[in-house]
Amino acid sequence: MNFSPVIIVGGEPQSIFLEIFLKAIKKKSQRPIILVSSKEILKKNMEKFKKNLKLNILNRNYSNIKKGCVNLVDINYKKFSFSKKKITNVSNSYIEKSFDKALEIIKKNNCSGLINGPVSKKSFLKGKFNGITEYLAKKTNSKNPVMLIYNKKLAVSPLTTHIPISEVPNKIKKKDIIIKIKKINHFYKKYLKRIPRFGVTGLNPHCESFGRDNKEKKEIIPAIKVLKKNNINVNGPLAADTIFLRENLKKFDVIIGMYHDQVLSPMKTLYGFDAINITLGLPFIRISPDHGPNVQMLGKNKSNPKSLMESILFFKKHEI
């Protein structure tokens, strides 16, 4: 049994994450939890939602980690208010420090897992990164990170992440398809003890392209041929408008799409927030609950903790 700590970064302070965190940490976990957040904000949330957590403030060396409580790394932040329903760049330095501290802890304690609360891509990432997946890849000098939206019944992964739809065709490359599917295949075999069945969508409606730059013919089909030669169970390209039909879903464990909404929209229609966002290709497994800051719901005590609970449970179940 793996008892190394799970690191949780609070993310954007003007978000629903700490409300969800307090709801999710109802039972003692077998794994120690280290929360990197503001003690002041956490206490305000505890008072607001009438939750009482046993806190253990970590020392500078992180040598006093305990089980059965929340180990807190306090990042100073004085500008939180439940009345503020807008996210600005005021919190950027705080979020940056939180991630830097979490990465430091992971390195010193040889931790294998990180969960992060949501951030505002507009305010925090400012167009420099497509998402936290790419942000953490840069921070850890990692290449080719993979976004996997996971539910035990089905997972999806977009080849391209948060980019304008007009830029997608130029990003469809045989090499990237092969790398992505190999990483997901390795993850399933190592941690889930399963050999996954992959379905790969085409880029165009009905996988038909009549122009010179036929992505299905030039990039997707050649990638699938290589993967099959490597004994990976993969089929495609398949039409995106029918691959999510109930009968078709029985054939696949993972669906690879060519762009973000091609696979995330049907995934959320099928499972709502009963899914987690896993980043592969980093020195550790990173998981994020599959929702945003949702600042408009701040303080209302109506947010669903299921995605965070599934994130924490995933580490426990699979001994990561």
N, C-alpha and C positions, 0 to 999 in steps of 0.2 A: 504493500500500500504506500502510495506517494504522499508524504506529509509536507512537502515544500510549499511555501506560501503562495497564495494567489494574490496578485497585485491588482487593485482596483483604483483607477484614476477618475476623480469626480467629474472632470471635464468642465464644460461651461457652467459657471455658478448660477446664472439666471436660467435655470432649466429645471425640469421635473426630476432629474436623476436622483437627487438625495431623498426625495419623497419615495421613489421607487426602491432605492437602496434600503431604506428603513423598513419597507414592507417585505422586501425579499429576505432580509437577514432575521427571520423569525426564529429559526432553529439553529442550534449550534452546528457548525460545519466541522467535518473531520479534518479539513484543511485550514490552517491559519489564514486569516484574511488581513491584508495590509491595505488600508484605505489612504490614498494620497489626496488630501482635500484640506479645506479650511476648517479648523476646529470651531471657529465662530459660526460659520454657515451651518455646519452640522448640528450644533447645539440649537440654533434658531429653528431648524427643521424638526429636531426632536421635540422642542416646545410646541411648535405649530401643530404637529401631528400626534402629539402625546405618546411618543415612543421613547423608551428608555434603553439605551445601549450601554453595555459595559465597555469603556474605552481604556486602551493601554497606549500611552504616548511613547513612541519609539525614541530611543537615544540616537546619537549621531552615527553610531556604528551598526545600528539595527540589530544589536545582539540580544535584545530583551523581548523578542517576539514570543507571544503566548497564544495558545489555543483557547477556544471558548469565549473569545472577546473580539472586538474590532481593534486591531493594531493601527494606530493613526500616525501618519506623517503630516504634521500641521504645516500647511502652506498659507502664509499670511495673506488675508484679503479682507478689506474693510468696506467694500462698496456694494455688498449684497442687500437687496430689499425685495420682499414679496410684492411690493406695489409696482416695481419696475417690470413692465411687460414688453421690453425691447432689449435686444442684444446689441452691444456695441463693441468696439475694439478695446474698451477699458479693461476687459478681462484677459486680453491676449498674453500679457506678461505672466499672469498667474497660471494660465493654462500651459504655457511653455515651461515654466518652472515645475509644474506638476508632472509633465511627461519626462522632463530631464531627470527629476528625482526618481521616478518609477524605473527608468532605464538604468540608473545607478544602482538601485536596490537589486534589480534582476541580475545585473552583472556581478555584484558582490556576493549575493546569496545563491547564485546558480539556479534561479527560479525559471520555470518553463512556461509560465502563464501570465498574461496581462489582460484585464478587462478594462475598457475605458467607457466613460459616459460620453454622451454626444457633445459635439462642438458645432458652432456655426461655420460652415464652409466660407460664407461670404465675409464674416468679420475676422475669423481666426486665420484661415488659410489664404484668403485674399487672392485667389487665382494662382498662387504659386504652386499649389499641389491640387490634384484632382480630388483627393480625399485623405482621410487619416491613414489609409492603406499606404499611399505613396509618401506621406509625411514621415511615417515610422520607417519606411524603407530607406529614405534619405538619412534619417537619424542613425540608422544601424548599418549603413553602407551595404544594403541588401539589394539584389537585382531581381527583377521579374516577380514582384509580389503578386499574390493571387487572392482575389475576393471570392469567398465562398459563402453563399447564403444557405444556411443548413437547417433542415428539419429532418428528423429521423426517417420520415417517409420519403422525402425528396430534398435534393439540394440543387441550387442553380449557381452558375458562375458566368458573368459577362466577360467576354474577351477584352472589351474596352470598358472603362468605368465612367467617370463623370466628365465626359467631353461632349461638345456640340455634335448633333447628329450628322452635320455636314462633314465632320472630320473623321467619321467612323470608317468609310471605305478605305482610306489610305492607311489605316491602322490594322487592317485585316492581313495578317502575315502567317504563312505556313509555320515558320519557326516558333512564333508565339503560341499558336494553337497547340503544338506538340509539347512545349515547355509547360504550359498551364495544365494540360490533361495529365502529364506525367507526375506533376507535383500533387495534384488531387488524388491520383491513383495511389501514390506512395502514402499519403496521409490516411486514406481509407484503410489500406492494408496494415499500416503500423499502429494506428490508434483505434480504429473501429473494428479491426480484425475482419474486414470484409473485402471482397473483390468487387468493385463498383461496375455498374453497367452505365455507359455514357451514351447520351443522345446529343448530337451536335446540330444546331439549326443552320440554315443558310442565311445569307445576308438579305437577299431579295425575296419578295413575295413568291411563294411556291418554288423557291430556290431557282428561279429563272432569271437569267441575265443575258441580254442580247447585244450589249455594247462590247467594245474591245477589251475592257478590263473586267472580265468575268471572274469575280472573286470565288464563286463556287468551284469553277473549273481550275483556276490558277493556284488557289491557296488552300481552300477547305478540303477538297477531295484528296489532293496530294498529302496533306497532313494526316488525314484519316488512314490512308494507305500505310504510311510510316508507322503510325500507332498500332495498327493491326499486326504489322510485322513484329512489333515489340510485345505481342501477346496481351494487348489491352483491349478490353471488351467495349468497342466503340462503333456506333452506327451514325450515318448521316451522309450528306447534309439532309436535314428533314425540315419540312415546312413549319415555320413558327406558329402559323395560325391553327395547326391541328396537333402539334406535339403535346400540348397540355390537356388534350381530351382524356377523359377518365381511362379509357381502354389503352391508350398509348402510354399513360403514366406508369402502368403496371410493368412496362418493359425497361424502365430506367431508374437508376438511383441518383444520377446527376445529369442535368441538362446544361450544356454549354451554349450560350447565346453570343451573338456578335456585338451587341451593345446593351447598355444598362437596362432600359425599360422593356426590351424584348423579352427578358426573362424575369425581371423583378416585379413588373406589374402583375403578371399571372400568379407569381409566387405569393404575393401579398393578398391577391384575391382569394387564393386557395386557403392560406394559413394565417392571414392577418399578421399579428405580431408574434405568432408562435414559431419563431425562427430566430437564429442568431447569425451575426456577421463574423465569419472567421477569416483572418488573414494568414495565409500560408507563405512561406518563403522568407520569414524573418528568423532570427536566432531563437525565437520563442513563439509559442502559439498566442496570437492576439484575438480576442473575441470582443465584439461590441453588441449590446442589445440593438435589435433592428428597429430603432426609432430615433427621432431627432430631439432637439432641446424642448420643443413644444412649450415655449415660454408663456403662451396664452393660457395654459392650464396650471401655471405656477401657483401653488398654495391652495388649490381646489380639492385636493385629496381624492381625485377621481382617476389617477393614472394607474394603468395596469402593470404590475411588476413581473409578469410572466416571462418576458424575454430575458430580463436580468437573472431571474431564478434559473432559467434554462442554461444561461451562460455559466453560472456558478456550478450548477449540477453537471454540466458537460465535463469540467475539469475533474470533478469528483468521480464520475462514472468511468472515465477513460484513463484515469491515473496519469494525466499529463503533468 
